[in-house]
Amino acid sequence: MRGEATSHPVRILELSGHGFWVDLGDERLYAGFADFPWFAGATAEQIGEVRRPSVGHLYWPALDVDLSVASLRDPAAFPMVARG
């Protein structure tokens, strides 16, 4: 699975029932569904369709999910906040 980007490569590796690995060329980062629940119900095709519009930004158009690369490096530093 390969994302489209002009000069910032990205691919999805090793998709499992718990998460997936994001290969950024110079580093690999894990996106666990516990930390990134937007991906839990997604198909492999939806997760595999990732773009990297800039070095620090990833985008999944089929899911309308934007993530900073920093949030993958340290999910605890970016807690999810829901307001009811």
N, C-alpha and C positions, 0 to 999 in steps of 0.2 A: 504494500500500500504506500503510495507516494503522494506527497502534497505538491501543489504547484506554487512556486515562488520564483521570482526572477533570479535573485542571487543568494537566497537564504534557504538552503535545503532543509527538508523535514520529511520523515517517514515514520509510520507506525509499525512497531515490531511486537511480536509476542502478545497478542490480544488473548486474554483469558477471562474467566468468570469473575475475577476480582479487580481487573484493571488492564493496563497496557503500558508498553514502553514507547517513549517518543525519542527518536533518533534525530538529533540536531546536527549531525555531522561531526562535531567535536565533543559532544557529550550525549549521554543517554539518560533520560529522566523517566521516573515511574509515575503514572497517573492512576492511583487506586480509586475505585468507585466509592469507597468510604469517604475520601477527601473531595472527590469530584463527581457527585451524584448525577449530574446532568448526562453523564455517559452510560449510566447503569442500564437503561432500557434501549440503548442505541444499537443499531446493527453494525456489523463489521464494516460494511460499506460506508455508513455514515461517519464512523470514527476514522476510517481510512482517508476520507476526503478532508484533509487538513491543509491549510495554507499558512504560510509564514510571511505576512506582509512586511515585517521588519524583524530585526534580530531579536528583539525582546517580546514579540507578539505572535500568538497563534490564533487561528480562526477556523472554526468548523462551520461552514455555511449551511449544511443540511440540518444542523442542530441549533444554529444561531448562538454558538458559544464562542466567546472571546476569553482568552486567558493570557496572562503575562507569563513569560518563561520563568520569572522569579517565583511565581506561585507554585510552579511544578518543583522548583528547587527546594522550597520551604513552605509546604502547605499550611503549617501551623501559624505562619506569619500573616496569613490571609484568611482569617476566619470568616465563615459564611454568616451573614446576619439576615434573618427573616423578620419582617414586621407584619403583624396581624391586624 
